[in-house]
Amino acid sequence: MTKNILAKKVTEIEMPEDMQHRIIKNCYNEMEKNTMKNKNTIFKRPMVAVASFALCLCLAGVSALAATGKMEGFFKDIKNWNGAVVGTSYEQATDEVELNVIDITDGLTIELTMLKPNDPPYSVFQTFGIEEYKIVDANGNTVIENEMLEMPMVDGSTATVKIPLNDISEGTYRLLVSKLIGGAKAEQPLVLSGNWECEFAY
Amino acid sequence: MKNTSVRPTDSIEAVMYTYGNMLFRLSLITLGNVSDAEDVVQETIIKYMQKAPKFNNKEHEKAWLIKVATNKCRDILRYKSRHPMVDIDEITAFTKESEDNGILDALMMLPERFRVVLVLYYVEEYSIEDIAKFIGKTTSAVKMRLQKGRKLLKEIYRKECM
């Protein structure tokens, strides 16, 4: 008797309709989420592989470039203390500009040759010169360290600068340049960083 | 029974309308908590959809769902530090007839281990062997629980009715 009543009463328990709808809706959502996850997995795996491959190629390219000694220059934002961009510089320009000593009779005359005159930033330069330089003797002692204010005009792909050689004795020296500077009308001067070196005998 | 791809989403309604009530009352009586019972039904159906097992027949399918639901109920009970028992009014709110709910009162006064066995045996009409498989106990343990549960239920029900 108790068993029958129990079976009857328990069977009478029914899930409310709103709960049914809620569960169905949640199940749909869960399945959809699952499908999206699968799609993402399907989509992402090859993407990760492609990205990894591209990265490998880039690294291989950089390594190969480094092996040949050629590095590409790049623009870089100059930021102030609170992170605001206040200017632009050009980094790693070593292999894009060549410095040659052409005369030492009246100071040190240096010819700057832009090796990529048709590419920015060189294509827009109207003036091109040395920003910072150092002259060291054969023993490695710095004899002159200075900044140049002169901004020579660009002639084709070259510009010629003259560095005064006051108070230096005869001997062999090396000119070390770490910064060049380029300019164009109505543009803020652009500083190019790199390492240039040329030897001369005075 | 081997896993296949995910079931088509229109099976959600089908399984819900066929087995939803059965799973709900089993979970509700086992857990004594409506929101936990709802969670168990939902998770059971999601597992059914995601695992998409192949069944030999409807009975096999029902047994699989009961097994999953009882396991989920057991997990909830195991990890709950307290077992909040709902007021019987909460359970009777889900019955069609509001009169003569003394038996449900009595049932909910029993410990959980007796409730689930009694419901599977007397309401879902499963054999002792099947119940043993569902709850992961031996047949003799199920028999003992049935025997003791019946006795306790009778005693409580009589007291309630008097």
HADDOCK unambig.tbl for C-alpha pairs under 7 A between the chains (distance, minus, plus):
assign (segid A and resid 2 and name CA) (segid B and resid 154 and name CA) 6.99 0.50 0.50
assign (segid A and resid 3 and name CA) (segid B and resid 122 and name CA) 6.52 0.50 0.50
assign (segid A and resid 6 and name CA) (segid B and resid 103 and name CA) 6.08 0.50 0.50
assign (segid A and resid 7 and name CA) (segid B and resid 122 and name CA) 5.66 0.50 0.50
assign (segid A and resid 7 and name CA) (segid B and resid 123 and name CA) 4.57 0.50 0.50
assign (segid A and resid 10 and name CA) (segid B and resid 123 and name CA) 6.82 0.50 0.50
assign (segid A and resid 11 and name CA) (segid B and resid 123 and name CA) 6.70 0.50 0.50
assign (segid A and resid 12 and name CA) (segid B and resid 95 and name CA) 4.93 0.50 0.50
assign (segid A and resid 12 and name CA) (segid B and resid 96 and name CA) 5.78 0.50 0.50
assign (segid A and resid 13 and name CA) (segid B and resid 25 and name CA) 6.03 0.50 0.50
assign (segid A and resid 13 and name CA) (segid B and resid 94 and name CA) 5.16 0.50 0.50
assign (segid A and resid 13 and name CA) (segid B and resid 95 and name CA) 4.29 0.50 0.50
assign (segid A and resid 13 and name CA) (segid B and resid 96 and name CA) 6.97 0.50 0.50
assign (segid A and resid 14 and name CA) (segid B and resid 21 and name CA) 5.43 0.50 0.50
assign (segid A and resid 14 and name CA) (segid B and resid 94 and name CA) 5.48 0.50 0.50
assign (segid A and resid 14 and name CA) (segid B and resid 95 and name CA) 6.06 0.50 0.50
assign (segid A and resid 15 and name CA) (segid B and resid 21 and name CA) 5.50 0.50 0.50
assign (segid A and resid 15 and name CA) (segid B and resid 24 and name CA) 6.35 0.50 0.50
assign (segid A and resid 15 and name CA) (segid B and resid 94 and name CA) 6.54 0.50 0.50
assign (segid A and resid 16 and name CA) (segid B and resid 94 and name CA) 6.94 0.50 0.50
assign (segid A and resid 23 and name CA) (segid B and resid 42 and name CA) 5.54 0.50 0.50
assign (segid A and resid 24 and name CA) (segid B and resid 12 and name CA) 6.45 0.50 0.50
assign (segid A and resid 24 and name CA) (segid B and resid 13 and name CA) 6.60 0.50 0.50
assign (segid A and resid 27 and name CA) (segid B and resid 42 and name CA) 6.74 0.50 0.50
assign (segid A and resid 27 and name CA) (segid B and resid 46 and name CA) 5.84 0.50 0.50
assign (segid A and resid 28 and name CA) (segid B and resid 9 and name CA) 6.76 0.50 0.50
